[in-house]
């Protein structure tokens, strides 16, 4: 699974270009009321929280909760079609959940074409670039 996560982060890094992509530190932390914060995968700039997920649909929906609870106003969920029984339905479910908590212009759910075992960098960076542009980054 680490290869899939790294692939998703690579797509994000290569797409964001001049935008700041942070994978460590306080900007990726979420306070759930304990001494140990939860963490998302990355942040872009000072307003986009990012999760990269390749797990089952149920686990992906858990990542959506972390995005919703993260203090940054904009949310980006990158899904890799690996362990979900139907990635298209999982993406639609995530959009529906995010729509309940975020204005449409403040979130994007991107179903990547590639994965760690089947990289499709050109296609995936184009998909992420379009989402980042629509969120006001590129």
C-alpha positions as CSV (number, residue, x, y, z in Angstrom):
1,X,0.0,0.0,0.0
2,X,2.9,2.3,0.6
3,X,3.7,2.3,-3.1
4,X,0.2,3.6,-3.9
5,X,0.4,6.3,-1.2
6,X,3.8,7.4,-2.6
7,X,2.5,7.5,-6.1
8,X,-0.4,9.7,-5.1
9,X,1.9,12.1,-3.3
10,X,4.2,12.1,-6.3
11,X,1.4,13.1,-8.5
12,X,0.5,15.9,-6.1
13,X,4.1,17.2,-5.9
14,X,4.7,17.1,-9.6
15,X,1.4,18.9,-10.2
16,X,1.6,21.6,-7.6
17,X,4.9,22.9,-9.0
18,X,5.5,26.2,-7.3
19,X,2.7,25.8,-4.8
20,X,3.9,24.6,-1.4
21,X,3.1,21.0,-0.7
22,X,3.7,20.0,3.0
23,X,3.7,16.4,4.1
24,X,4.9,16.9,7.7
25,X,4.4,19.3,10.6
26,X,1.5,21.1,12.2
27,X,-0.3,21.9,8.9
28,X,-1.2,18.3,8.4
29,X,-2.4,17.7,11.9
30,X,-6.0,17.4,13.1
31,X,-6.9,17.9,16.8
32,X,-9.3,15.2,17.9
33,X,-9.0,16.2,21.6
34,X,-6.0,13.9,22.6
35,X,-2.3,14.5,23.0
36,X,-1.6,12.8,19.7
37,X,-3.1,14.5,16.6
38,X,-4.4,12.6,13.6
39,X,-2.6,13.5,10.3
40,X,-3.7,14.0,6.7
41,X,-1.3,13.3,3.8
42,X,-0.5,16.8,2.7
43,X,-1.5,20.4,2.5
44,X,-1.1,22.7,-0.5
45,X,-0.6,26.4,0.2
46,X,-2.3,27.7,3.3
47,X,-5.8,26.6,2.5
48,X,-6.0,23.1,0.9
49,X,-6.1,19.9,3.0
50,X,-5.2,16.7,0.9
51,X,-5.8,13.0,1.5
52,X,-4.5,10.3,-0.8
53,X,-6.4,7.0,-0.5
54,X,-6.3,3.6,-2.2
55,X,-8.1,1.5,0.5
56,X,-11.6,0.1,0.7
57,X,-14.6,2.4,0.3
58,X,-15.3,2.3,4.0
59,X,-11.8,3.3,4.8
60,X,-11.9,6.1,2.2
61,X,-15.0,7.5,3.8
62,X,-13.0,7.7,7.1
63,X,-10.4,9.8,5.3
64,X,-13.2,12.2,4.3
65,X,-13.9,12.7,8.0
66,X,-10.3,13.8,8.5
67,X,-10.6,16.2,5.6
68,X,-13.8,17.7,7.0
69,X,-12.3,18.1,10.5
70,X,-9.1,19.7,9.2
71,X,-9.1,23.4,9.7
72,X,-8.2,24.4,6.1
73,X,-11.3,25.5,4.2
74,X,-10.6,23.6,0.9
75,X,-10.4,19.8,0.6
76,X,-8.8,17.6,-2.0
77,X,-9.3,13.9,-2.0
78,X,-7.1,11.8,-4.4
79,X,-8.4,8.3,-4.9
80,X,-6.4,5.5,-6.5
81,X,-8.4,2.7,-8.0
82,X,-6.8,-0.2,-6.1
83,X,-8.8,-1.7,-3.2
84,X,-12.3,-0.2,-3.7
85,X,-14.8,-2.6,-5.2
86,X,-16.2,0.2,-7.4
87,X,-14.0,3.3,-7.4
88,X,-16.5,5.4,-9.3
89,X,-19.2,4.8,-6.7
90,X,-16.7,5.5,-3.9
91,X,-15.8,8.8,-5.5
92,X,-19.5,9.8,-5.8
93,X,-20.1,8.8,-2.1
94,X,-17.2,11.0,-1.0
95,X,-18.5,14.0,-3.1
96,X,-21.9,13.6,-1.6
97,X,-20.5,13.5,2.0
98,X,-18.2,16.5,1.4
99,X,-21.1,18.5,-0.2
100,X,-22.9,18.2,3.2
101,X,-20.1,20.1,4.9
102,X,-18.3,22.2,2.3
103,X,-19.5,24.5,-0.5
104,X,-19.1,22.9,-3.9
105,X,-16.3,25.3,-4.9
106,X,-14.2,24.3,-1.8
107,X,-13.7,20.6,-2.5
108,X,-12.7,18.2,-5.2
109,X,-12.6,14.4,-5.4
110,X,-10.3,13.1,-8.1
111,X,-10.3,9.5,-9.2
112,X,-6.8,8.9,-10.5
113,X,-6.2,6.5,-13.4
114,X,-2.9,5.1,-12.1
115,X,-1.5,3.6,-9.0
116,X,1.8,2.5,-7.5
117,X,1.7,-0.7,-9.5
118,X,0.4,1.0,-12.7
119,X,1.6,4.6,-12.9
120,X,-0.1,6.9,-15.3
121,X,1.6,10.1,-14.4
122,X,0.7,12.3,-17.4
123,X,-3.0,11.6,-17.1
124,X,-3.1,11.9,-13.3
125,X,-1.1,15.1,-13.1
126,X,-3.5,16.6,-15.6
127,X,-6.5,15.6,-13.5
128,X,-5.0,17.0,-10.3
129,X,-3.9,20.2,-12.1
130,X,-7.5,20.8,-13.2
131,X,-8.7,20.3,-9.6
132,X,-6.0,22.6,-8.1
133,X,-6.9,25.3,-10.7
134,X,-10.5,25.1,-9.8
135,X,-9.6,25.4,-6.1
136,X,-7.6,28.6,-7.0
137,X,-4.0,27.3,-6.7
138,X,-2.6,27.0,-10.2
